[in-house]
Amino acid sequence: MPDMVNHPPHYTQGGVECIDAIRAATVGRDAYEGYLTGQVIKYIWRYPFKNGLEDLRKAEFYLKRLIEKREEKLHESQSDVE
């Protein structure tokens, strides 16, 4: 029986656990951007094994917020130059 708490199969693919990939992908990001990035990775990682289209929509939800955050940062940095 799989360990659904510590090593659920929908988060372990190709010998890599999703949480380890998220940790590697979010090093050096601020907390909010790291959270959003992690959520996008999580839902894309598991969609074929858990909730399909629903997980893709959840990834899209977080990705839109990540894009908004990056656009805000871009506008702020452009305002600082002017």
ChimeraX attribute file (.defattr): number of C-alpha atoms within 10 A of each C-alpha:
attribute: neighborCount
match mode: 1-to-1
recipient: residues
	/A:1	3
	/A:2	8
	/A:3	8
	/A:4	10
	/A:5	7
	/A:6	8
	/A:7	13
	/A:8	12
	/A:9	15
	/A:10	17
	/A:11	19
	/A:12	15
	/A:13	12
	/A:14	5
	/A:15	6
	/A:16	10
	/A:17	16
	/A:18	21
	/A:19	15
	/A:20	10
	/A:21	14
	/A:22	18
	/A:23	11
	/A:24	11
	/A:25	14
	/A:26	16
	/A:27	10
	/A:28	9
	/A:29	11
	/A:30	9
	/A:31	11
	/A:32	12
	/A:33	18
	/A:34	18
	/A:35	16
	/A:36	21
	/A:37	20
	/A:38	23
	/A:39	19
	/A:40	23
	/A:41	19
	/A:42	21
	/A:43	24
	/A:44	18
	/A:45	21
	/A:46	19
	/A:47	19
	/A:48	13
	/A:49	12
	/A:50	14
	/A:51	12
	/A:52	13
	/A:53	13
	/A:54	12
	/A:55	20
	/A:56	18
	/A:57	15
	/A:58	16
	/A:59	22
	/A:60	16
	/A:61	14
	/A:62	20
	/A:63	18
	/A:64	13
	/A:65	15
	/A:66	19
	/A:67	13
	/A:68	12
	/A:69	15
	/A:70	13
	/A:71	12
	/A:72	12
	/A:73	12
	/A:74	12
	/A:75	11
	/A:76	11
	/A:77	11
	/A:78	10
	/A:79	9
	/A:80	8
	/A:81	6
	/A:82	5
